[in-house]
């Protein structure tokens, strides 16, 4: 495995840099996605970004431009208050998700490319990341990562204790909207090379694993990116050695880490109960 990793590092450095950056940023942001229980928003934004990429392909525009514009529009729409509406936010998310999924296929079918491009949007191919992809991910991911860490306290209070936030003078509306725009930005930047499924995996699996392992929110915010990095490096190395698709292998490794952590936690709880009994 070590030899395979060294070969991978020499042959595909852009894939490793892009994958590690994606894992760090999406896993960190994903902690709040999981804690807030807004997982469906992340998959909806991922699908919206894919739809924006498809539209950009049809109009001969940069893929990132299409993804950012459409995702930003959806984020702005979702920021509206739905508390007094007869249609709940989850239903709106479902309609957007279905519309974006269907429209992506229709747009690609009109672009003259075909089924392969649809597969690329859905599944991506991290191993083929080039210098341009690496630079886009770094230029968007690093600022989002730094912003989240610098303003971790107001974001944390806004999502987990909005009433205390208002007492302390924190503008929940501003920080919530800022977070969703950052989420939309990083999803847009990573969807082209990472694909919808890998981005969604990073936003959910590593944070969930970290939440199972530790209780302290500070520890979770540190551990979630580490789990994402381990899944990325392990998945890419295994994929290179076994000649498997890279993105799907990363997703499988991340889900296996989550499953193993859940099983270990269950076993330890049962052993503790037996010991106490």
C-alpha positions, -999 to +999 in steps of 0.1 A: +000+000+000+029+024+008+044+018-027+010+023-043+006+056-024+041+068-035+032+060-071-001+078-068+017+108-053+041+110-082+016+103-110-015+121-097-004+150-074-033+172-085-059+145-076-044+141-041-043+179-034-078+184-048-092+154-028-076+164+005-087+200+001-123+189-007-123+165+022-111+191+047-135+219+037-166+198+030-161+177+062-157+209+083-188+226+068-206+192+070-204+192+108-230+220+109-250+204+081-253+172+102-259+190+135-286+212+120-301+182+103-302+199+069-286+170+050-312+173+023-301+208+016-265+196+008-277+170-017-301+195-033-273+221-037-250+194-052-277+185-077-283+222-084-245+227-091-246+198-115-275+214-133-256+247-135-226+228-150-249+212-176-264+246-185-229+261-188-219+233-212-249+240-234-241+278-235-203+273-239-197+291-206-172+281-178-187+252-158-179+269-124-198+300-135-229+281-142-227+261-110-221+292-088-249+313-104-276+287-102-265+275-067-265+311-054-300+317-068-313+286-050-295+296-018-311+331-020-345+315-026-341+291+003-332+319+026-368+332+025-390+325+054-411+293+050-425+292+085-458+308+076-460+291+042-485+262+036-456+244+018-428+234+042-391+240+033-385+202+029-411+200+002-395+229-016-361+212-014-376+181-028-391+200-058-358+218-065-339+185-062-362+167-087-363+196-111-325+200-111-320+163-116-343+161-145-331+194-161-295+183-159-302+152-181-323+173-205-297+200-208-269+175-214-290+156-240-294+189-259-257+198-256-246+171-280-223+154-255-243+124-241-245+098-214-208+100-204-211+137-194-242+128-172-221+102-155-192+127-150-216+152-134-231+125-110-200+106-102-170+127-112-135+115-116-111+129-090-081+110-104-083+131-136-081+164-117-057+188-135-039+220-125-070+241-133-093+219-111-067+220-083-065+258-084-103+263-085-107+240-055-078+257-036-090+292-044-125+285-031-119+259-005-091+275+015-110+308+020-141+289+030-121+268+055-105+299+070-137+318+072-155+290+090-127+286+115-124+323+122-162+328+127-168+294+142-184+309+173-212+329+158-219+302+132-221+276+161-245+296+182-266+305+152-271+269+143-273+252+177-286+279+200-304+307+181-322+320+212-289+325+231-275+341+199-301+367+198-296+375+235-258+380+228-266+403+198-256+378+171-274+383+138-287+348+132-301+358+098-268+371+086-247+341+097-272+315+085-273+332+051-235+335+050-231+298+058-255+287+031-238+309+005-204+294+015-219+259+014-232+267-021-198+281-032-178+251-021-204+226-035-203+245-068-165+245-070-161+208-061-190+193-080-174+194-114-144+171-105-158+155-074-193+148-087-226+150-068-221+118-048-186+124-035-194+160-024-225+147-006-204+119+010-178+144+023-206+166+038-222+137+057-200+106+063-169+122+080-189+145+103-212+117+113-181+095+121-165+122+142-198+128+161-199+091+170-163+091+182-162+122+203-186+145+222-168+178+223-177+201+194-141+213+192-129+178+189-155+170+162-145+201+142-109+188+143-117+151+137-142+154+109-116+168+083-091+141+095-116+114+088-123+129+054-086+130+046-081+094+057-110+083+035-096+102+006-060+090+008-070+055+016-097+054-011-074+068-038-046+045-029-069+014-029-084+025-062-050+029-078-038-005-066-070-024-075-078-004-106-111+007-093-130+040-099-115+066-075-146+085-063-166+054-056-138+039-037-134+070-015-172+069-008-170+032+001-141+038+025-158+067+041-190+047+046-170+017+059-153+040+085-187+053+096-202+018+098-172+004+117-174+033+142-211+028+147-206-010+153-177-004+177-197+021+196-226-003+199-203-031+211-187-009+237-221+002+250-232-033+254-200-043+271-204-014+295-240-024+303-230-060+310-201-048+332-224-026+352-249-054+355 
